[in-house]
């Protein structure tokens, strides 16, 4: 639904999307929120990920790590903890590079499936997912459309940074980079998710 005052998208029942596994079509990459903190629920949720084929986890939260839990419960799963703040500031190039490298290395195995997540799966995780898709050869707008389609609560706060990192890493000519960045900025302006409202509804649900 659209908030007529702000013209931002407000998906129905954001809390229901929080820990839902959202597969990006045509890939073996999924986006989600984090594992539950309750030990029993965490065990069951991780089992579902493994049953879905997940054997690599890229966790981009700085506030928590499930590395020890994953190692104890599902030791065959490769866990990559690449925590950064979700404070709206600049994310380091090294963060994008590490996440992309981990995903591409995992995808080198045709049987592997990768879960990329932050806390709620709103900004950091989807933005890392975008960087990975760019590295896989996706066009930026196609990638943004796919991420938002499968995960309506994705805010993609760091999408422009992901694209800028990709441009600089691959020495994209300035004029081409500027044109592409303009198109992405327009997409973000035309497809704004009301992330404050989304996050507040997740908290209010008691699920967080």
C-alpha positions in Angstrom: 0.0 0.0 0.0 1.0 3.6 -0.5 1.1 6.3 2.2 -0.7 9.1 0.4 1.1 11.8 2.5 4.7 10.6 1.8 4.2 8.5 -1.3 6.2 5.7 0.3 5.4 2.0 0.1 4.1 0.3 3.1 3.9 -3.5 2.6 1.3 -5.5 4.4 2.3 -7.1 7.7 6.1 -6.3 7.7 6.6 -8.6 10.7 5.6 -11.6 8.5 8.5 -10.7 6.2 11.1 -10.4 8.8 12.5 -13.9 8.9 11.0 -15.1 5.7 13.4 -16.7 3.2 13.3 -14.7 0.0 15.1 -16.3 -2.9 16.3 -14.0 -5.7 15.0 -15.6 -8.9 17.6 -17.3 -11.1 20.1 -17.5 -8.3 21.0 -19.5 -5.3 21.0 -16.5 -3.1 18.4 -15.8 -0.4 17.7 -12.7 1.7 16.2 -12.7 5.2 16.4 -11.3 8.7 18.4 -13.0 11.4 18.0 -16.2 13.3 15.8 -16.0 16.4 17.4 -15.4 19.7 15.5 -18.1 21.5 17.7 -21.2 21.4 14.9 -23.6 20.4 13.5 -21.3 17.8 17.0 -20.6 16.5 17.7 -24.4 16.1 14.4 -25.0 14.2 14.9 -22.0 12.0 18.5 -22.9 11.1 17.3 -26.5 10.3 14.8 -24.9 7.8 17.6 -23.0 6.2 19.7 -26.1 5.8 16.7 -28.1 4.5 16.4 -25.4 1.9 20.0 -26.0 0.8 21.6 -23.1 2.7 25.3 -24.0 3.3 26.8 -20.5 3.5 25.6 -17.6 5.7 26.8 -14.1 5.2 25.7 -12.2 8.4 26.3 -8.4 8.1 25.1 -7.4 11.6 27.7 -5.8 13.8 25.4 -6.1 16.9 25.4 -9.9 17.1 27.1 -13.0 15.8 25.6 -16.5 15.5 28.9 -18.1 14.6 29.2 -20.3 17.7 25.6 -21.4 17.5 25.8 -22.3 13.8 29.1 -24.1 14.4 27.5 -26.2 17.2 24.2 -26.9 15.5 25.1 -27.1 11.8 28.9 -27.3 11.6 28.8 -28.0 7.8 27.5 -24.5 7.2 30.1 -21.9 6.4 29.5 -18.8 8.4 30.8 -15.4 7.4 30.4 -12.6 9.9 30.9 -9.2 8.2 29.3 -6.8 10.7 28.7 -3.2 10.0 26.5 -0.5 11.6 23.1 0.4 10.1 23.5 4.0 11.0 23.0 5.5 7.5 26.7 6.3 7.1 29.2 5.2 4.5 29.8 1.5 4.4 33.5 0.6 3.7 34.7 -0.7 0.4 36.2 -3.7 2.3 32.7 -4.7 3.5 31.2 -4.9 0.1 34.3 -6.7 -1.2 34.3 -9.2 1.6 30.7 -10.1 1.2 30.9 -10.3 -2.6 34.0 -12.5 -2.4 32.4 -14.8 0.1 29.3 -15.2 -2.0 31.1 -15.7 -5.3 33.4 -18.3 -3.8 30.4 -20.2 -2.4 28.6 -20.0 -5.7 31.6 -21.6 -7.3 30.1 -24.9 -6.0 27.0 -25.5 -8.2 25.3 -27.1 -5.2 25.8 -24.3 -2.8 23.1 -21.8 -1.6 23.9 -18.6 0.2 21.8 -16.7 2.8 22.6 -13.0 3.2 21.0 -11.4 6.2 21.2 -8.5 8.7 18.9 -8.0 11.6 15.5 -7.3 10.0 16.6 -7.8 6.4 15.7 -4.2 5.5 18.9 -2.3 4.6 22.3 -3.9 5.1 21.4 -7.4 3.9 19.5 -6.3 0.8 22.2 -3.8 -0.1 24.9 -6.5 0.2 22.6 -8.7 -2.0 22.6 -5.9 -4.6 26.4 -5.8 -4.6 26.5 -9.5 -5.1 24.1 -9.4 -8.0 26.1 -6.6 -9.6 29.2 -8.8 -9.4 27.2 -11.6 -11.0 26.6 -9.4 -14.0 23.1 -8.1 -13.2 22.0 -4.7 -14.4 21.3 -2.4 -11.4 17.6 -1.8 -12.1 17.0 -5.4 -12.8 18.6 -6.3 -9.5 16.7 -3.7 -7.5 13.4 -4.8 -9.0 14.1 -8.4 -8.2 15.1 -7.7 -4.6 12.1 -5.5 -3.9 9.7 -7.9 -5.6 10.8 -10.9 -3.5 11.3 -8.9 -0.3 8.9 -5.9 -0.1 10.4 -4.7 3.2 13.8 -4.1 1.6 14.8 -0.5 2.0 18.2 -0.7 0.3 19.6 2.3 2.2 23.1 1.5 0.9 22.2 0.7 -2.7 24.0 3.8 -4.1 27.1 2.9 -2.1 27.0 -0.6 -3.5 26.8 0.7 -7.0 29.5 3.3 -6.4 31.8 0.6 -5.0 31.2 -1.6 -8.0 31.9 1.2 -10.4 35.2 2.2 -8.8 36.3 -1.4 -8.3 35.8 -2.1 -12.0 37.1 1.3 -13.3 33.8 2.1 -15.0 34.2 5.3 -17.0 32.9 8.4 -15.1 30.2 9.3 -17.6 28.8 5.7 -17.7 28.9 5.5 -13.9 27.2 8.8 -13.5 24.4 7.8 -15.9 23.8 4.5 -14.1 23.9 6.2 -10.7 21.3 8.7 -11.9 19.0 5.8 -13.0 19.4 4.1 -9.7 18.7 7.3 -7.7 15.5 7.7 -9.8 14.5 4.1 -9.1 15.0 4.7 -5.4 13.0 7.9 -5.5 10.2 6.2 -7.4 10.2 3.1 -5.2 10.7 4.4 -1.7 10.0 2.0 1.1 8.8 3.5 4.4 11.5 1.9 6.4 10.8 3.8 9.6 7.2 2.5 9.5 8.3 -1.0 8.5 10.8 -1.3 11.4 8.4 0.1 13.9 5.7 -2.4 12.9 8.2 -5.3 13.4 9.1 -4.0 16.8 5.4 -3.5 17.7 4.6 -7.0 16.7 6.8 -8.3 19.5 8.6 -10.5 17.0 11.8 -8.5 17.4 
